[in-house]
Amino acid sequence: MLSIKNWDNKTWISSTKYIRSFNIFLLKQKKLSKHSKILDIGCGRGKIMGSLSSKLKLINKPIGLDIENHKDFDKRIIFKKTNAIKYLRNNQKKFDLILIKQTIHFFNLRDIKKILSYSYASLEVGGVILILTLDTKNNEIPTSVSYTHLTLPTICSV
Ligand SMILES: C[S@@+](CC[C@H](N)C(=O)[O-])C[C@H]1O[C@@H](n2cnc3c(N)ncnc32)[C@H](O)[C@@H]1O
């Protein structure tokens, strides 16, 4: 599998301005509180969830999964160096938000189905899976996103 070590390593994607504006966008998609439990699949260094954790004063640290062993991960998250499918298959925890941001394209269709099915089973009632992917049609760099919103008990796409 393609290795992405520097996606969020001192790039605009790791800038405070981008992370803050992304989290404002995120909170418009899903209402969260300090009690919310969050899983970030393909979290990179986990700066986005780290920032959200501070903003919401989360009681439970968000869990971030990544196959890269980012030793400099954001310490406001629980970082797990693992394949997302392996983690989800054995997971017993329930989450209010499962974020899959710029990561779903790393998986083939069969594995995407597994990720969605396992993630769905890992949602709290009212929980949401938020998937963000690049809109490659009109963008050469990752500036714009299209997203799909899966929620219990209904599934809808935006
Ligand atoms: C393009 S980066 C996006 C990082 C972060 N979500 C963001 O938007 O800034 C995709 C991340 O997914 C991770 N990744 C790829 N395949 C994975 C897998 N099977 N399990 C967990 N993480 C994976 C990569 O190592 C990489 O850090």
The ligand as a Tripos MOL2 file, in Angstrom:
@<TRIPOS>MOLECULE
LIG
   27    29     1     0     0
SMALL
NO_CHARGES

@<TRIPOS>ATOM
      1 C1         -4.2290   11.4120    2.8230 C.3       1 LIG1
      2 S1         -3.9080   10.9830    4.5090 S.3       1 LIG1
      3 C2         -5.2260   11.8260    5.3780 C.3       1 LIG1
      4 C3         -4.8690   12.1160    6.8110 C.3       1 LIG1
      5 C4         -5.9520   12.8520    7.6050 C.3       1 LIG1
      6 N1         -7.1800   12.0750    7.6630 N.3       1 LIG1
      7 C5         -6.2120   14.2180    7.0200 C.2       1 LIG1
      8 O1         -7.2120   14.3860    6.3220 O.co2     1 LIG1
      9 O2         -5.3930   15.1120    7.2310 O.co2     1 LIG1
     10 C6         -4.5020    9.2940    4.5490 C.3       1 LIG1
     11 C7         -4.0370    8.5420    5.7760 C.3       1 LIG1
     12 O3         -4.6530    7.2540    5.7920 O.3       1 LIG1
     13 C8         -3.6970    6.3290    6.2870 C.3       1 LIG1
     14 N2         -4.0980    4.9720    5.8980 N.ar      1 LIG1
     15 C9         -4.0430    4.4100    4.6700 C.ar      1 LIG1
     16 N3         -4.4720    3.1560    4.7010 N.ar      1 LIG1
     17 C10        -4.8220    2.8860    5.9950 C.ar      1 LIG1
     18 C11        -5.3080    1.7320    6.6660 C.ar      1 LIG1
     19 N4         -5.5240    0.5670    6.0170 N.pl3     1 LIG1
     20 N5         -5.5760    1.8230    7.9840 N.ar      1 LIG1
     21 C12        -5.3380    2.9680    8.6580 C.ar      1 LIG1
     22 N6         -4.8540    4.0880    8.0640 N.ar      1 LIG1
     23 C13        -4.5880    4.0530    6.7520 C.ar      1 LIG1
     24 C14        -2.3920    6.8110    5.6480 C.3       1 LIG1
     25 O4         -1.2440    6.2970    6.3180 O.3       1 LIG1
     26 C15        -2.5300    8.3240    5.7910 C.3       1 LIG1
     27 O5         -1.9890    8.8150    6.9880 O.3       1 LIG1
@<TRIPOS>BOND
     1     1     2 1
     2     2     3 1
     3     2    10 1
     4     3     4 1
     5     4     5 1
     6     5     6 1
     7     5     7 1
     8     7     8 2
     9     7     9 1
    10    10    11 1
    11    11    12 1
    12    11    26 1
    13    12    13 1
    14    13    14 1
    15    13    24 1
    16    14    15 ar
    17    14    23 ar
    18    15    16 ar
    19    16    17 ar
    20    17    18 ar
    21    17    23 ar
    22    18    19 1
    23    18    20 ar
    24    20    21 ar
    25    21    22 ar
    26    22    23 ar
    27    24    25 1
    28    24    26 1
    29    26    27 1
@<TRIPOS>SUBSTRUCTURE
     1 LIG1         1 GROUP 0 **** ****
